[in-house]
Amino acid sequence: MKVTVQFMGPLKDYAGEQTVDFDLPDQALYGALLDEIERRFGARFPEKLWDRKAGGFQAGILAMGRGRDLDDPETLLMDGEEIKVLPLFGGG
């Protein structure tokens, strides 16, 4: 199955591209996508964005799929799903 990830804001600068397609096994979980992101881009992301020990995004980075936040590695992904990954900015 294929999922497309759009890295937004500074994430696209660290990844070196904004839109990336990932080929994953059928019935893949969000954790499998995180593993692929780690393999391809993990070393490029600074520690403030990517938790190297946990193999995932730090708090403050939001991954959104089809009408849902992706925060549980056990979440089932859908074939053709488009996922946006963006930093949340605080302010007032």
C-alpha beads as a LAMMPS data file, in Angstrom:
LAMMPS data file: protein, C-alpha beads

92 atoms
91 bonds

1 atom types
1 bond types

-500.0 500.0 xlo xhi
-500.0 500.0 ylo yhi
-500.0 500.0 zlo zhi

Masses

1 110.0

Atoms # bond

1 1 1 0.000 0.000 0.000
2 1 1 1.056 3.567 -0.549
3 1 1 0.781 6.534 1.809
4 1 1 1.885 10.076 1.071
5 1 1 3.409 12.295 3.738
6 1 1 3.538 16.068 3.461
7 1 1 6.142 17.635 5.720
8 1 1 5.077 21.168 6.608
9 1 1 7.036 24.150 7.904
10 1 1 10.635 23.483 8.961
11 1 1 10.097 19.720 8.689
12 1 1 10.227 19.961 4.889
13 1 1 13.558 21.770 5.113
14 1 1 15.076 19.017 7.258
15 1 1 13.589 16.252 5.117
16 1 1 14.776 17.971 1.954
17 1 1 11.417 17.486 0.253
18 1 1 7.842 18.374 1.069
19 1 1 5.902 15.416 -0.307
20 1 1 7.153 11.850 0.073
21 1 1 5.493 8.588 -0.949
22 1 1 6.018 5.512 1.217
23 1 1 5.347 1.952 0.104
24 1 1 4.231 -0.043 3.125
25 1 1 2.871 -3.565 3.578
26 1 1 -0.897 -4.007 3.360
27 1 1 -2.659 -3.290 6.670
28 1 1 0.342 -1.227 7.851
29 1 1 0.172 0.589 11.155
30 1 1 1.297 4.146 11.848
31 1 1 4.296 2.668 13.689
32 1 1 5.520 1.112 10.413
33 1 1 5.378 4.542 8.789
34 1 1 7.344 6.012 11.693
35 1 1 9.964 3.292 11.195
36 1 1 10.298 4.293 7.531
37 1 1 10.492 7.988 8.413
38 1 1 13.214 7.133 10.941
39 1 1 15.137 5.140 8.350
40 1 1 14.948 7.812 5.650
41 1 1 14.914 11.078 7.566
42 1 1 15.450 10.511 11.292
43 1 1 19.098 11.564 11.285
44 1 1 18.180 14.832 9.533
45 1 1 15.597 15.957 12.090
46 1 1 16.930 17.743 15.175
47 1 1 16.158 16.254 18.584
48 1 1 13.555 18.985 19.235
49 1 1 11.492 17.502 16.367
50 1 1 12.361 13.785 16.387
51 1 1 12.704 11.523 19.434
52 1 1 15.484 9.129 18.456
53 1 1 14.928 6.850 21.435
54 1 1 11.206 6.433 20.804
55 1 1 11.483 6.563 17.005
56 1 1 8.784 9.168 16.564
57 1 1 7.951 12.834 16.520
58 1 1 8.311 14.909 19.658
59 1 1 5.333 16.451 21.422
60 1 1 4.344 19.532 19.478
61 1 1 4.517 17.779 16.104
62 1 1 1.102 16.814 14.781
63 1 1 0.494 14.075 12.209
64 1 1 -2.971 14.168 10.639
65 1 1 -4.465 11.549 8.353
66 1 1 -7.971 11.267 6.944
67 1 1 -9.863 13.385 9.445
68 1 1 -7.896 12.107 12.437
69 1 1 -4.778 12.761 14.436
70 1 1 -2.188 10.016 14.272
71 1 1 -0.590 9.659 17.670
72 1 1 -0.886 5.937 18.401
73 1 1 1.632 3.679 16.600
74 1 1 -1.070 0.973 16.520
75 1 1 -3.377 3.057 14.292
76 1 1 -4.187 1.278 11.044
77 1 1 -3.326 3.311 7.961
78 1 1 -5.418 3.340 4.792
79 1 1 -4.117 2.705 1.301
80 1 1 -3.707 6.041 -0.475
81 1 1 -3.866 7.995 2.772
82 1 1 -2.383 11.474 2.733
83 1 1 -0.752 12.465 6.001
84 1 1 0.314 15.966 6.931
85 1 1 3.024 16.408 9.540
86 1 1 3.337 19.869 11.004
87 1 1 4.721 21.631 14.040
88 1 1 2.250 23.233 16.404
89 1 1 3.208 26.772 17.310
90 1 1 2.214 28.430 20.536
91 1 1 1.637 32.093 20.921
92 1 1 -0.863 34.636 21.839

Bonds

1 1 1 2
2 1 2 3
3 1 3 4
4 1 4 5
5 1 5 6
6 1 6 7
7 1 7 8
8 1 8 9
9 1 9 10
10 1 10 11
11 1 11 12
12 1 12 13
13 1 13 14
14 1 14 15
15 1 15 16
16 1 16 17
17 1 17 18
18 1 18 19
19 1 19 20
20 1 20 21
21 1 21 22
22 1 22 23
23 1 23 24
24 1 24 25
25 1 25 26
26 1 26 27
27 1 27 28
28 1 28 29
29 1 29 30
30 1 30 31
31 1 31 32
32 1 32 33
33 1 33 34
34 1 34 35
35 1 35 36
36 1 36 37
37 1 37 38
38 1 38 39
39 1 39 40
40 1 40 41
41 1 41 42
42 1 42 43
43 1 43 44
44 1 44 45
45 1 45 46
46 1 46 47
47 1 47 48
48 1 48 49
49 1 49 50
50 1 50 51
51 1 51 52
52 1 52 53
53 1 53 54
54 1 54 55
55 1 55 56
56 1 56 57
57 1 57 58
58 1 58 59
59 1 59 60
60 1 60 61
61 1 61 62
62 1 62 63
63 1 63 64
64 1 64 65
65 1 65 66
66 1 66 67
67 1 67 68
68 1 68 69
69 1 69 70
70 1 70 71
71 1 71 72
72 1 72 73
73 1 73 74
74 1 74 75
75 1 75 76
76 1 76 77
77 1 77 78
78 1 78 79
79 1 79 80
80 1 80 81
81 1 81 82
82 1 82 83
83 1 83 84
84 1 84 85
85 1 85 86
86 1 86 87
87 1 87 88
88 1 88 89
89 1 89 90
90 1 90 91
91 1 91 92
